[in-house]
């Protein structure tokens, strides 16, 4: 019969081999990836859209002021000229409002998506770590046990209940399914409207200056004096606001969405599921072997104890017989 202490050491070695075969290192790598994504998600898409919205609000204010007082009230700026400016500015103001509402809506959607992403990742990674931590630590734990035993007396003290519990992976499906669902939330449903909104913003920034200048252009028949008339201050105020808006770099918004989506796609849930399931089955079999070795050691200890008790009784009986013979 194999020595129980040898079986414990064998189980420890085989657990390490099974962990490597199952790719158990994928789990720690997977959790690290998720934690990195979560850190980025907590920061969200940055403040570029907030800055853009602030500039758009300022631009709308400047347009309103310009429509209230489009140009100095001199002979050139007759009522018909002011009305022409107001009409063109009204159309541009409406366009600005639409752009602002779109940016605001997408900023809200992105903010909610990233908050939801961070919250789900936190819960999922915590749940996954709790379930897998004991499982992935089994090889080291059993190795430590094997190094601490020297005889059957040590083995009978080993408690395998928590080792068997570590093989229970019934809690992994929920967190892994939650992680898989996140890939859809940051897919085209979120990215496409954001890209469309930012593209419209870029087109607006590019075309708005010419539209503003055209709005303040002196209509016929006085257009010939345009070159000698100073630029109206309201027009310059609006152009300044557009220049400030154009200086905001919104590229990081789309980049963070794309990078986060790519990172989630790279976090392969199915690979991790297979690794966990494979190692769980193998680990359970090894822990069963360990339990059998412990049972064998316990039976051996009990048999040894009974043998000692019997020997003691026989010895006592022999002494009593001798005493009686001596007495008679």
Sine and cosine of phi, psi and omega as CSV:
sin_phi,cos_phi,sin_psi,cos_psi,sin_omega,cos_omega
0.00,0.00,0.67,-0.74,-0.04,-1.00
-0.94,0.34,0.65,-0.76,0.02,-1.00
-0.88,0.48,0.79,-0.61,-0.02,-1.00
-0.83,0.56,-0.59,0.81,0.01,-1.00
-0.91,0.42,-0.56,0.83,0.04,-1.00
-0.93,0.38,-0.59,0.81,0.02,-1.00
-0.90,0.44,-0.66,0.75,0.01,-1.00
-0.87,0.49,-0.71,0.71,0.00,-1.00
-0.91,0.40,-0.60,0.80,0.02,-1.00
-0.91,0.42,-0.68,0.73,0.03,-1.00
-0.87,0.50,-0.68,0.74,0.01,-1.00
-0.87,0.49,-0.72,0.70,0.00,-1.00
-0.91,0.42,-0.67,0.74,-0.03,-1.00
-0.94,0.35,-0.52,0.85,0.07,-1.00
-0.90,0.44,-0.65,0.76,0.04,-1.00
-0.89,0.45,-0.68,0.73,0.02,-1.00
-0.90,0.45,-0.68,0.74,0.00,-1.00
-0.90,0.43,-0.62,0.79,0.02,-1.00
-0.89,0.46,-0.68,0.73,0.02,-1.00
-0.92,0.39,-0.69,0.73,0.00,-1.00
-0.88,0.47,-0.61,0.79,-0.05,-1.00
-0.99,0.15,-0.15,0.99,-0.02,-1.00
0.95,0.32,0.66,0.75,-0.07,-1.00
-0.90,0.43,-0.36,0.93,0.06,-1.00
-0.90,0.44,-0.35,0.94,0.04,-1.00
-0.87,0.49,-0.50,0.86,-0.07,-1.00
-0.93,0.38,-0.76,0.65,0.00,-1.00
-0.89,0.46,-0.65,0.76,0.02,-1.00
-0.89,0.45,-0.67,0.74,0.01,-1.00
-0.88,0.48,-0.72,0.69,0.00,-1.00
-0.90,0.43,-0.62,0.78,0.05,-1.00
-0.88,0.47,-0.68,0.74,0.02,-1.00
-0.88,0.48,-0.70,0.71,-0.01,-1.00
-0.91,0.42,-0.63,0.78,0.03,-1.00
-0.90,0.43,-0.62,0.79,0.04,-1.00
-0.91,0.41,-0.68,0.73,0.03,-1.00
-0.89,0.46,-0.66,0.76,-0.03,-1.00
-0.89,0.45,-0.65,0.76,0.01,-1.00
-0.87,0.49,-0.67,0.74,0.02,-1.00
-0.93,0.37,-0.63,0.78,-0.02,-1.00
-0.90,0.44,-0.58,0.81,0.01,-1.00
-0.89,0.46,-0.56,0.83,0.02,-1.00
-0.97,0.22,-0.33,0.94,0.02,-1.00
0.93,0.37,-0.26,-0.97,-0.07,-1.00
-0.99,0.12,0.17,0.99,-0.01,-1.00
1.00,0.05,-0.14,-0.99,-0.10,-1.00
-0.96,-0.29,0.22,0.98,-0.05,-1.00
-0.86,0.51,-0.69,0.72,-0.02,-1.00
-0.94,0.35,-0.56,0.83,0.06,-1.00
-0.89,0.45,-0.67,0.74,0.04,-1.00
-0.90,0.43,-0.66,0.75,0.01,-1.00
-0.89,0.45,-0.66,0.75,0.01,-1.00
-0.90,0.43,-0.63,0.77,0.02,-1.00
-0.89,0.45,-0.68,0.73,0.02,-1.00
-0.91,0.42,-0.63,0.77,0.02,-1.00
-0.91,0.42,-0.61,0.80,0.06,-1.00
-0.90,0.43,-0.68,0.74,0.04,-1.00
-0.90,0.43,-0.62,0.78,0.02,-1.00
-0.90,0.43,-0.66,0.75,0.03,-1.00
-0.89,0.45,-0.62,0.78,0.04,-1.00
-0.89,0.45,-0.69,0.73,0.00,-1.00
-0.90,0.44,-0.62,0.78,0.03,-1.00
-0.92,0.39,-0.64,0.77,0.02,-1.00
-0.89,0.45,-0.69,0.72,0.04,-1.00
-0.88,0.48,-0.63,0.77,-0.01,-1.00
-0.92,0.39,-0.61,0.79,0.03,-1.00
-0.94,0.34,-0.51,0.86,0.05,-1.00
-0.96,0.29,-0.55,0.83,0.00,-1.00
-0.62,-0.79,0.97,0.23,-0.16,-0.99
-0.91,0.41,-0.56,0.83,-0.04,-1.00
-0.27,-0.96,0.32,-0.95,0.01,-1.00
-0.84,0.54,0.59,-0.81,-0.07,-1.00
-1.00,0.10,0.86,0.51,0.07,-1.00
-0.98,-0.21,-0.20,-0.98,-0.10,-1.00
-0.90,0.43,-0.61,0.79,-0.05,-1.00
-0.93,0.38,-0.65,0.76,-0.06,-1.00
-1.00,0.04,0.88,0.48,0.03,-1.00
-0.93,0.36,0.16,-0.99,-0.07,-1.00
-0.84,0.55,-0.63,0.77,-0.04,-1.00
-0.90,0.43,-0.53,0.85,0.02,-1.00
-0.95,0.32,-0.70,0.71,-0.01,-1.00
-0.89,0.45,-0.63,0.77,0.01,-1.00
-0.91,0.41,-0.58,0.82,0.03,-1.00
-0.91,0.41,-0.66,0.75,0.03,-1.00
-0.89,0.45,-0.72,0.69,-0.03,-1.00
-0.86,0.50,-0.69,0.73,-0.04,-1.00
-0.87,0.48,-0.72,0.70,-0.02,-1.00
-0.95,0.33,-0.61,0.79,0.02,-1.00
-0.93,0.38,-0.53,0.85,0.02,-1.00
-0.89,0.46,-0.68,0.73,0.01,-1.00
-0.90,0.43,-0.66,0.75,0.00,-1.00
-0.95,0.33,-0.57,0.82,0.04,-1.00
-0.91,0.42,-0.65,0.76,0.05,-1.00
-0.90,0.44,-0.65,0.76,0.03,-1.00
-0.89,0.45,-0.67,0.74,0.03,-1.00
-0.88,0.47,-0.66,0.75,0.01,-1.00
-0.89,0.46,-0.68,0.73,0.02,-1.00
-0.89,0.45,-0.68,0.73,0.03,-1.00
-0.89,0.45,-0.69,0.72,-0.02,-1.00
-0.89,0.46,-0.68,0.73,0.01,-1.00
-0.90,0.43,-0.62,0.78,0.02,-1.00
-0.91,0.42,-0.73,0.69,0.00,-1.00
-0.89,0.45,-0.67,0.74,0.01,-1.00
-0.89,0.46,-0.70,0.71,-0.01,-1.00
-0.88,0.47,-0.70,0.71,-0.01,-1.00
-0.93,0.36,-0.58,0.82,0.04,-1.00
-0.88,0.47,-0.66,0.75,0.03,-1.00
-0.91,0.42,-0.70,0.71,-0.01,-1.00
-0.88,0.47,-0.69,0.72,-0.02,-1.00
-0.92,0.40,-0.69,0.72,0.01,-1.00
-0.85,0.53,-0.72,0.70,0.01,-1.00
-0.91,0.42,-0.66,0.75,-0.02,-1.00
-0.89,0.46,-0.67,0.74,-0.02,-1.00
-0.96,0.28,-0.56,0.83,0.08,-1.00
-0.92,0.40,-0.66,0.75,0.05,-1.00
-0.90,0.44,-0.66,0.75,0.02,-1.00
-0.87,0.49,-0.74,0.67,-0.03,-1.00
-0.90,0.44,-0.69,0.72,-0.01,-1.00
-0.90,0.44,-0.69,0.72,0.00,-1.00
-0.92,0.40,-0.67,0.74,0.01,-1.00
-0.89,0.45,-0.65,0.76,0.01,-1.00
-0.87,0.49,-0.75,0.66,0.00,-1.00
-0.90,0.43,-0.70,0.72,-0.06,-1.00
-0.92,0.40,-0.71,0.71,-0.02,-1.00
-0.93,0.37,-0.60,0.80,0.05,-1.00
-0.89,0.45,-0.70,0.71,0.01,-1.00
-0.91,0.42,-0.67,0.75,0.00,-1.00
-0.92,0.38,-0.67,0.74,0.00,-1.00
-0.89,0.45,-0.65,0.76,0.00,-1.00
-0.88,0.47,-0.67,0.74,-0.04,-1.00
-0.95,0.31,-0.63,0.78,-0.13,-0.99
-1.00,-0.06,-0.31,0.95,-0.08,-1.00
-0.84,0.54,-0.77,0.64,-0.02,-1.00
-0.92,0.40,-0.59,0.81,0.00,-1.00
-0.91,0.42,-0.75,0.66,-0.06,-1.00
-0.94,0.33,-0.34,0.94,-0.01,-1.00
-1.00,-0.01,-0.04,1.00,-0.03,-1.00
-0.83,0.56,-0.73,0.68,-0.02,-1.00
-0.83,0.55,-0.72,0.69,0.00,-1.00
-0.93,0.38,-0.61,0.79,-0.03,-1.00
-0.92,0.39,-0.70,0.72,0.00,-1.00
-0.94,0.34,-0.54,0.84,0.09,-1.00
-0.88,0.47,-0.69,0.73,0.02,-1.00
-0.89,0.46,-0.63,0.77,0.04,-1.00
-0.90,0.44,-0.70,0.72,-0.04,-1.00
-0.89,0.45,-0.52,0.85,0.00,-1.00
-0.98,0.20,-0.25,0.97,-0.05,-1.00
-0.99,-0.13,-0.18,0.98,-0.03,-1.00
-0.99,-0.15,0.63,-0.78,0.02,-1.00
-0.79,-0.61,-0.30,0.95,0.02,-1.00
-0.43,-0.90,0.02,-1.00,-0.03,-1.00
-0.88,0.48,-0.48,0.88,0.01,-1.00
-0.89,0.45,-0.56,0.83,0.04,-1.00
-0.96,0.27,-0.60,0.80,-0.08,-1.00
-0.91,0.42,-0.64,0.77,-0.06,-1.00
-0.90,0.43,-0.27,0.96,-0.01,-1.00
-1.00,0.06,-0.18,0.98,-0.04,-1.00
-0.94,0.34,0.76,-0.65,0.04,-1.00
-0.96,-0.27,0.89,-0.45,-0.07,-1.00
-0.99,-0.11,0.02,1.00,-0.07,-1.00
-0.84,0.55,-0.74,0.68,-0.04,-1.00
-0.96,0.29,-0.42,0.91,0.06,-1.00
-0.94,0.33,-0.65,0.76,0.05,-1.00
-0.92,0.40,-0.62,0.78,0.02,-1.00
-0.90,0.44,-0.55,0.83,-0.01,-1.00
-0.90,0.43,-0.38,0.93,-0.01,-1.00
-0.99,0.13,-0.11,0.99,-0.01,-1.00
-0.98,0.17,0.92,-0.39,-0.04,-1.00
-0.92,-0.38,0.39,0.92,-0.04,-1.00
-0.89,0.46,-0.32,0.95,-0.05,-1.00
-1.00,-0.03,0.10,0.99,-0.10,-1.00
-1.00,0.06,-0.40,0.92,-0.11,-0.99
-0.89,0.46,-0.71,0.70,-0.06,-1.00
-0.87,0.50,-0.81,0.58,-0.01,-1.00
-0.89,0.45,-0.59,0.81,0.00,-1.00
-0.94,0.35,-0.61,0.79,0.05,-1.00
-0.92,0.40,-0.60,0.80,0.04,-1.00
-0.89,0.45,-0.66,0.75,0.01,-1.00
-0.91,0.42,-0.67,0.74,0.01,-1.00
-0.89,0.46,-0.59,0.81,-0.03,-1.00
-0.93,0.37,-0.42,0.91,-0.02,-1.00
-0.91,0.42,-0.48,0.88,-0.03,-1.00
-0.88,0.48,-0.56,0.83,0.01,-1.00
-0.96,0.28,-0.57,0.82,-0.07,-1.00
-0.93,0.37,-0.48,0.88,0.00,-1.00
-0.97,-0.23,0.28,0.96,-0.01,-1.00
-0.99,0.13,-0.45,-0.90,-0.04,-1.00
-0.83,0.56,-0.51,0.86,-0.02,-1.00
-0.84,0.54,-0.56,0.83,0.03,-1.00
-1.00,-0.09,-0.71,0.71,-0.12,-0.99
-0.92,0.39,-0.67,0.74,-0.09,-1.00
-0.89,0.46,-0.76,0.66,0.04,-1.00
-0.89,0.46,-0.58,0.82,0.02,-1.00
-0.91,0.42,-0.73,0.68,0.00,-1.00
-0.87,0.49,-0.66,0.75,0.01,-1.00
-0.90,0.44,-0.69,0.72,-0.01,-1.00
-0.89,0.45,-0.69,0.72,-0.02,-1.00
-0.94,0.33,-0.53,0.85,0.06,-1.00
-0.92,0.40,-0.68,0.73,0.05,-1.00
-0.89,0.45,-0.60,0.80,0.04,-1.00
-0.89,0.45,-0.68,0.73,-0.01,-1.00
-0.90,0.44,-0.67,0.74,0.02,-1.00
-0.90,0.44,-0.66,0.75,0.01,-1.00
-0.88,0.47,-0.73,0.68,-0.02,-1.00
-0.87,0.49,-0.61,0.79,-0.02,-1.00
-0.94,0.33,-0.65,0.76,-0.12,-0.99
-1.00,-0.03,-0.37,0.93,-0.11,-0.99
-0.87,0.50,-0.70,0.71,-0.04,-1.00
-0.82,0.57,-0.70,0.71,0.01,-1.00
-0.91,0.42,-0.60,0.80,0.01,-1.00
-0.92,0.39,-0.61,0.79,0.02,-1.00
-0.91,0.42,-0.73,0.68,0.00,-1.00
-0.88,0.47,-0.62,0.78,0.02,-1.00
-0.92,0.39,-0.58,0.81,-0.01,-1.00
-0.90,0.44,-0.55,0.84,-0.04,-1.00
-1.00,-0.10,0.07,1.00,0.01,-1.00
-0.94,0.35,0.67,-0.74,-0.02,-1.00
-0.95,0.31,0.81,-0.59,-0.04,-1.00
-0.94,0.34,0.26,-0.97,0.13,-0.99
-0.89,0.45,0.55,-0.83,0.16,0.99
-1.00,-0.06,0.10,1.00,-0.08,-1.00
-1.00,-0.08,0.13,0.99,-0.07,-1.00
-0.89,0.46,-0.35,0.94,-0.04,-1.00
-0.92,0.39,-0.34,0.94,-0.02,-1.00
-1.00,-0.09,0.11,0.99,-0.05,-1.00
-0.81,0.58,-0.65,0.76,-0.11,-0.99
-0.90,0.44,-0.46,0.89,-0.07,-1.00
-0.99,-0.17,-0.03,1.00,-0.01,-1.00
-1.00,-0.07,0.79,-0.61,0.02,-1.00
-0.87,0.50,0.54,-0.84,0.03,-1.00
-0.90,0.44,0.77,-0.64,0.02,-1.00
-0.88,0.48,0.64,-0.77,-0.01,-1.00
-0.87,0.49,-0.64,0.77,0.04,-1.00
-0.84,0.54,-0.63,0.78,0.02,-1.00
-0.90,0.44,-0.69,0.72,-0.02,-1.00
-0.91,0.41,-0.60,0.80,0.04,-1.00
-0.87,0.49,-0.69,0.72,0.00,-1.00
-0.91,0.41,-0.69,0.72,0.01,-1.00
-0.88,0.48,-0.61,0.79,0.04,-1.00
-0.89,0.45,-0.65,0.76,-0.01,-1.00
-0.92,0.40,-0.62,0.78,0.03,-1.00
-0.92,0.40,-0.60,0.80,0.03,-1.00
-0.90,0.43,-0.65,0.76,0.06,-1.00
-0.89,0.46,-0.64,0.77,0.02,-1.00
-0.90,0.43,-0.64,0.76,-0.03,-1.00
-0.93,0.37,-0.35,0.94,-0.02,-1.00
-0.98,0.19,-0.19,0.98,-0.01,-1.00
-0.99,0.15,0.81,-0.58,0.01,-1.00
-1.00,-0.02,0.95,-0.31,-0.02,-1.00
-0.99,-0.12,0.01,1.00,0.00,-1.00
-0.82,0.57,-0.65,0.76,0.00,-1.00
-0.84,0.55,-0.42,0.91,-0.01,-1.00
-0.90,0.44,-0.77,0.64,0.00,-1.00
-0.94,0.34,-0.54,0.84,-0.01,-1.00
-0.91,0.42,-0.69,0.73,-0.04,-1.00
-0.92,0.38,-0.58,0.81,0.05,-1.00
-0.91,0.41,-0.72,0.69,-0.01,-1.00
-0.90,0.44,-0.72,0.70,-0.02,-1.00
-0.91,0.42,-0.64,0.77,0.02,-1.00
-0.91,0.42,-0.69,0.73,0.03,-1.00
-0.88,0.47,-0.70,0.71,0.02,-1.00
-0.88,0.47,-0.64,0.77,0.01,-1.00
-0.91,0.42,-0.65,0.76,0.03,-1.00
-0.91,0.41,-0.64,0.77,0.03,-1.00
-0.90,0.43,-0.56,0.83,-0.01,-1.00
-0.96,0.27,-0.35,0.94,0.04,-1.00
-0.99,0.14,1.00,-0.04,-0.15,-0.99
-0.98,0.19,0.97,-0.23,-0.03,-1.00
-0.90,0.44,-0.65,0.76,-0.07,-1.00
-0.91,0.42,-0.61,0.79,0.03,-1.00
-0.89,0.47,-0.69,0.73,0.00,-1.00
-0.91,0.41,-0.67,0.74,0.04,-1.00
-0.85,0.53,-0.72,0.70,-0.02,-1.00
-0.90,0.43,-0.67,0.75,-0.01,-1.00
-0.89,0.46,-0.71,0.70,-0.02,-1.00
-0.91,0.42,-0.74,0.68,-0.04,-1.00
-0.89,0.46,-0.69,0.72,-0.02,-1.00
-0.89,0.46,-0.75,0.66,-0.04,-1.00
-0.94,0.35,-0.56,0.83,0.00,-1.00
-0.87,0.49,-0.70,0.71,0.00,-1.00
-0.90,0.44,-0.73,0.68,-0.03,-1.00
-0.91,0.40,-0.66,0.75,-0.02,-1.00
-0.90,0.44,-0.65,0.76,0.01,-1.00
-0.87,0.49,-0.66,0.75,0.01,-1.00
-0.89,0.45,-0.64,0.77,-0.01,-1.00
-0.94,0.34,-0.62,0.79,0.02,-1.00
-0.93,0.37,-0.56,0.83,0.10,-1.00
-0.88,0.48,-0.67,0.74,0.05,-1.00
-0.87,0.50,-0.66,0.76,0.01,-1.00
-0.90,0.43,-0.67,0.74,0.01,-1.00
-0.88,0.47,-0.64,0.77,0.03,-1.00
-0.90,0.43,-0.63,0.77,0.02,-1.00
-0.90,0.43,-0.62,0.79,0.02,-1.00
-0.92,0.38,-0.67,0.74,0.04,-1.00
-0.87,0.48,-0.67,0.75,0.02,-1.00
-0.88,0.48,-0.69,0.72,0.01,-1.00
-0.90,0.44,-0.64,0.77,0.01,-1.00
-0.91,0.42,-0.68,0.73,0.02,-1.00
-0.90,0.44,-0.64,0.77,0.04,-1.00
-0.89,0.45,-0.66,0.75,0.00,-1.00
-0.91,0.42,-0.65,0.76,0.02,-1.00
-0.91,0.42,-0.67,0.75,0.01,-1.00
-0.90,0.44,-0.64,0.77,0.01,-1.00
-0.91,0.41,-0.63,0.77,0.01,-1.00
-0.91,0.43,-0.68,0.73,0.01,-1.00
-0.91,0.42,-0.62,0.78,0.01,-1.00
-0.90,0.44,-0.66,0.76,0.02,-1.00
-0.91,0.41,-0.65,0.76,0.01,-1.00
-0.90,0.43,-0.67,0.74,0.01,-1.00
-0.91,0.42,-0.66,0.75,0.02,-1.00
-0.89,0.46,-0.63,0.78,0.00,-1.00
-0.91,0.42,-0.66,0.76,0.01,-1.00
-0.92,0.40,-0.67,0.74,0.01,-1.00
-0.89,0.45,-0.64,0.77,0.01,-1.00
-0.90,0.43,-0.69,0.72,0.01,-1.00
-0.90,0.44,-0.63,0.78,0.00,-1.00
-0.92,0.40,-0.63,0.78,0.00,-1.00
-0.91,0.42,-0.67,0.74,0.02,-1.00
-0.89,0.46,-0.67,0.75,-0.01,-1.00
-0.90,0.43,-0.65,0.76,0.00,-1.00
-0.90,0.44,-0.69,0.72,0.02,-1.00
-0.88,0.48,-0.66,0.75,0.00,-1.00
-0.89,0.46,-0.64,0.77,0.00,-1.00
-0.92,0.38,-0.68,0.73,0.01,-1.00
-0.87,0.49,-0.64,0.77,0.00,-1.00
-0.91,0.41,-0.59,0.81,-0.04,-1.00
-0.93,0.37,-0.65,0.76,-0.01,-1.00
-1.00,0.08,0.00,0.00,0.00,0.00
